[in-house]
């Protein structure tokens, strides 16, 4: 019950239920319930309690097991828990985000729609609320080399979120990787990925263009001079035209136009579930964006 001491609740949820691999196939409903309990603890302010943050950061292996569970209800609730945790705790749970990112990116490519969509929604929260440059290495690698076009496109949508909302100083540290990834996307074998790459490029120019000496200006200059030799003529013309158009419109107006055109690629799908409508124990105020429900399971990593 939520009126028990916090350490007792955590021990039961994480050590007794989620870590019980021997009963993994018979206690899935209980695992869903305890993950819902953990989610409501986060919504109720658990992220401000040091013991709660310590236990959650130490339990990323347990959470990964739940994410990869073959039951969609378990995987969906695990995605919800991670999303709420990242939204309310941010960089305080960066270890969770870094550890779970590969599994979440892979889940976007599964054929079960509820699992792939839940993973995609969870990643939206990871990249929006946890601005850690170490997340970009695996993200860019997925876009550039993964064989699954669905995974490449999903990762590209997350890169778009990074470009549109991360701090300029942080993006500058990884600018070369981001630009090389964008250019790999615009020559991708998949038409959807190519369109997505051009869209990321447009937002990038809108935010970091404004002059020929800007980051985007140097990138466009390289495209025109043929440094990016794999870019075909039509794509090259479109990319150069994008930047020149934004340059004419001016930085602020161009950035606003770029943001309005990219809405189809980055819809904000709001998680919804039982945790926002019911509660056992004290009433909990809902989040700014409410997320889905279902979950339970654990295997613990060192602190």
N, C-alpha and C positions, 0 to 999 in steps of 0.2 A: 504494500500500500504506500501511496505517496506521503503519508504522514509518518512513516518510519524514518529513522536517522538516514542521512544521505549515504553514509558508508555501507549501511546494511542493504539499501536498495541497490547500490552499485555492485556489491558482492554477489547479490542474488542474480541480478541481470547479466553481469559479465562473467562471473566465475561459475555460477551454478547452472544457468540455462544456456547461454550462448557458447560456452566452452565445452558443452557436453556433446562431443563428437559421436559418442557411442549411441546416443538417442537422436541423432540428427534427423532421421527419416520419420520418427514418430512424434517429435515434439515441435514440429515446424510452426504450429499455431501458437504455441507458447512463446517461441522465439519472436514471432510477429508481435505479440502483446508486449513483451519486455522492451523491444525496440521502440514501440509506441510510447511506452513509459519513459524511456530515455529521451525521446523527442520532446515530450511534454516537460521534462525537467529542464531541457535547454530553453524552451519557450518561457519557462517560469523563472529564468535567471540562473540556472545551474552553471552557466559558463563563467560566472563571476566568482565561483568557489574554487580555490586552488586544487583541492582533492579531486574535484570532478574533471577539471582540465587534465590533470596528471593521469587519471585513470583512462580517460578517452584517448589521449595521445599514446598511451602504452598498449592500447587495444586495437591498433589498426589491422593486425593480422586477423583478429576475430571478425572485424567489420568486413574485411576482404572476403572471408569465407562466406558471409551472408550475401554479399553482392553477387558472388558467383554461384549461389545456390540455384539449382534447376527449377525450383518453384518460383514462379513469377511474383507471388505475393511476398515472399521473403526478400527477394532481390529489390522489389519496389520499395518496401519499407526501409531497407538498408540505405537505398539512395535518398529517401526522404530524411532519414536521420543524419546522414553525412551533409546533405544540403543545408538543413537547419543549423547544424553544428558550425559549418563554415560561415553561414550568414550572420550568426550571432556572436561568434568567437573570432572570426577572421584569422589573422596571422598567429593567434595563440594556439591554433590547431593546424599549423602548416605541416607538421609531420604527418598528420592524417591525410591531408590533401596530397602531399608528395608521394606517399606510399600507395594511395588508392587510385591515383590518376591513370596508371597503365590499365588497370582492370576496368575502370569506367570508360576509357576510350575504346577498349575492345568490346564492351557491352553494347556500344552504339551500333555495332555491326551484326548483332544477333538477329535471327529471324522473328523472334517473339516481340511483337510491337510494344507491349507494355514494359518490357525490360529495356529495350533500346531507347524508348522515349524517356523513361525514368532516368537512365544513365545520362542522356543528353541534358535533361533539365538539371540534374545534379551538377554536371560540369559547368552549366551556366553560372551557378552559384559559386563554384570553386574559383573560376576565373574572374568573377566580378568582385568577390569579397576577399580573396587571398592573393594579393599581388606579390608573388614570390618568383623572381626570374628563373629559378631552377625548374619551374614547371614548363618553361618554354622548350627545353632540350628535347623532351620526349614528344611534345606536341608537334614541333617542327619536323622531327624525324618521321612521325606518323604520316604527315602530309606529303613528305617527299618520297618515302620508300615503301609504305605499306601497300600490299597488293589489292586490298579490298577498297574499291572506289567509294563505298558507303562510309567506311571508316575515314578515308581521306577527306571526304566532304564534311563529315561531322566535325573532324578536327579543324578544318578550315573555318567553320562557323565559330568555333571557339577562339581561333586566332583573330577573327573579326572583333569578337568581344574584347580581347586583349588590346587591339589597336585602338578601339574606340573609348576605352575607359581607364586604361592603366596610365600612371603618371609618365609624363614625357621623359623625365630624367631616368626612370627605370627602363623605358623602352629604348632609350639611347644606348644603354649598355649592351643591348641585344639586337641592335639595329641591323647589323650585317646578316645575322641569322634570319631575322624576320623578312628582310628584303629578298634574300636568296630563296626563302620558302615561298614568298609570293610569286616570284618568277618561275619557280618550279611548278606552281599550281596553274599558271596561265598557259603552260605548254603540256598540261596533263592529258593523258589519253581519254579521260572522261570529260564529256561536254559539260556536265554539271559542275565538275571541279574547276574547269577552265572559267566558267561563268562566275563561280564563287571567287576565284583568284582575282578576276578583274574587279569584282565588287570590293574585296579587301583593299586592292590597290587604290580604288576610288576614295574609300574612307581614309586611307593612309595619306593620300594627296590632300584631301580636304582638311585633315588635321595638321599635317606637317609640311604642307606646301606653302604658298604665299610669296615665294621668290625663287629665282633660278639658283640661288645659293643655298636653298633649304635642302634638307635630306631628300625630299621627293624630287627636288629640282636636279640634284646630282644623279639620282636614280634614272630619271627620264633622259638625262643627257647621255647616260651609258646605254640606254635602250636605243636611242637615235644613232649613236656611234657604232652600234653593232656588238657591244660587249656581251649582251645577252643573245648570242647567235641563234639559239633555238627558237626564239620568238618569231613567229611568221609575220608576214607583212601586214595582214589584216589586224592581228592582235596588237602589233607594234603601233599601228595607226590609232587604234582605239585607246591604248594606254597613253600615248603622247597627247592625243586629243583631250583625254580626261584631265591631265595635268594643265594643259594650256587653257582649257576652259575655266578651271578653278582659279588659275592665275589671273585671268581676265576679270573674273567675278570678284576677286578679293578674298583674302583668307577667311574672314568670318562668314561671309555670305556663302562661299564655296563649301565650307565645312558643314554649314546648316543644310545645304542642298544634298551633300553626300550622305548625311545622316538620314534624311527623309527618304532617299532612294534605297537604302539598305534594309528597310523595315521587313521586307518579305523574307530576308535571310536570317534575321535574328528576332523571331517572335518571342515574347516573354510568356512562356507557358507556366501558369501558376499551379503549384502543387495543391491538391485538395485531398482531404481525407477525414477519417473519423476523429483524428486527434484535434481538429479545429472545431468540431461540433459537439463532442462529448468530453467529459473529463471525469475521472474518479478522484475524489478528494477535493482539495481547494481549487477554485476556479482559476484558470490560467488565461491571461490576456493573449490573444492571437498575435501572430507576427505581422509585420508590414505586408509581407506576401505569405499567404498560408500555403503549406506544402501537402502529398497523398498519405496513406496509412497502411500498416500491416507489418509485422516482424518478430524474430528472436534467434540466438547461437553464439560461442566465443573461443578463442585461442590466443594467448596473450604474448605480446612482445615485450622486451625489456624496456625500461624507461628511456 
